[in-house]
Amino acid sequence: MTPTFFRRLLVAAMLPLSGCTLPASNPSPPRPVVTAPPPVVLASLAAIATVRFFDATTRQAVLETAGGAVIDMTAAPEARRFGTLRQGARVVVEYEASGVVRIAPAARLARADAGGRIRATIREVAIGGGTMVLAGPDGGTQEVTLQNPPMMAFATRLRAGDEVAVTLVQDSAP
């Protein structure tokens, strides 16, 4: 076969024959649209910490979490029982989506766990605090979203290994 004949044969094979129709191809059925479940949003974030410094007159406390994060806070004048804190005490600092901040003895967390809180360990905090990856007591991980700016700022202070207690809600926004 000469190269010219071979090329003509290929071109002829590619041209449709006059009067012939090709069978219609069956279109594939449309793929179902897979929608991701709505993100899990934190309604509250509580970190367990140890009081490293406390000054009752200035109402200032410096707390340290298990992961080594340092939380420096000053209580508002209307905060109750802030003066009962002692250096070395284990406490819980809780931020709610409503903007309320609480500090309480860590023993209070155990009593409040029945209220829907989930104990977890932080695996990762995204830059800016918009999301966190938490590991539950069973070892499974869950990515959660923070939508409240003060809670996000608090989350950026936390580190991998910190113990937290969270309240979760499903986000209904698309």
N, C-alpha and C positions, 0 to 999 in steps of 0.2 A: 504494500500500500504506500502510495506516495504521500508526503506530508500535505499536499494541496487537497487530495482526495479525502484524506482523513479529516481535515478542517471542514470541508463541505458536508461530510457525513455528520459531524457534530452539530453544525449549524442547522441542517435539515432536521435533525432529531429534536432540536429545541423549538422549532417553529410549529405552531399548531396546524394540524391538517384542516384543510377547508372542508366545511360541512360536518366536521366532527366536534362533538362537545365533550368536555371533560366532566366526569362525575363531580357533582357538587360535594365539596368537603363538608363533613359534619362539624359544625363549630363545637368547640368544647363547652360544656356547661359552665356558666359563670361560677367563679369561686365564691364561697361564702365569705362575707366580710367579717374578719375577726376583729372584734373591738377589745381593747385592753380593759380590764376591770378598773373602776375608778380608784385613784390612789387612796391609800390609807393615810389619814391626817391625824396629827396629834392634837388632842383637846387639852392635855396637860402633860408637862414634863417635869419630873422630880428627880433631882440628883442627890445621891447619898454622899455625905462629906463629913470630915472631921474639923472641928473648930481649932484653928492654929493660933488665932489671936482674937481677943475680944476686949473692947473698951466700952463699958456701960455708959460713961459720961458722953462720949462722942457718938455712941450707938453704932460703932463700926465693928465689923467682924471680917476676918480673913479665914476662908474655908479651903480645905484641900480634899480633892476627890481621890478615889483609889487609883485612877490613871495619872495622877499628878497635876491635874488642872487646879489652878488657884482662882478662887472666886472672892473678890473683894466687894463687900456690900455695906451700905449704911442704911439702917432702918429708919423709916419715916416716924415722926413723932407719935402718930396714932397706932403704931404697931404695938400689940400687946405681948406681954411675957417675953420680950426680947432680952430683958435684963436677967432672965433665968439661965441664959447660955453660959457655959463654962468652957475654958480651954481644955481640949482633949475629948470633948463630948461629940458623939455621932449625931448628926442632924440630917434633915431632909430639907432641901430648898426646892420649892415647887413653883413653876410658872404655869398659869392657865391661859388659854386662848383669850379670855376676857381681859387679860392684863393684870390680874391679881397675882401677887407674889407672896408666898408664905414660907416661913422657916419654922420647923418644929423638931422635937426630939425624934430620932430615927425609930424609936419604939412605937411611935404613933403610926408610922407607915404600915407596920404589921397589922395593926387593928383596922386600918383603912383599906387594906388590900381587897376586902370583900366588896368594896364599892366599885369594882370594875378595873382597878389598876392591874397592870401586868408588869412583873419584875423582869428586867432584861439587862444585858451588858452591851455597851456601845462597841460596835466593830469599826464604824467609820462615820465621820461627820463631813459633809460636803462643804466646800469653801462657801462662805456666806450663810451657812446653817439652813439652807432650804430643804435639804434631805439628810436623813441619817439611816444607817443600817444597824439594826438591833438584832442581837442573838437572844432568843428566849431560853428558858431553863432546859428545854429539850434539845437545844443546840441548833434548831432551825433559825434561819435569818429572815428578816422582813425589812424592806425599805419603807420608810415612812416620810411623809411630807410635813413640813412646818410652814404655816401660813401667817403666823403672827410675828411681826418684826421684833418685839422684845424677846419672845421665845426663841427666835432665830439667833438673836445676839447672844442669848444665854447658851444656846447649843454650840456656838462657835468656841466657847470657853471649855467645853467638855472634850475628853480625849478617849481614844480606844482603851477599853478596859474599865471605864467608869460604870458603876452600878446605877441604874435608873429605874424609876417606876413611871409608867406612862398610861394614859387613857387614850384609846384610839376611837376614831369615828371614820365612817366611809364618806368620802367627798361626793356630793351629788352633782357637782358641776361636770359638764362634758369635757 
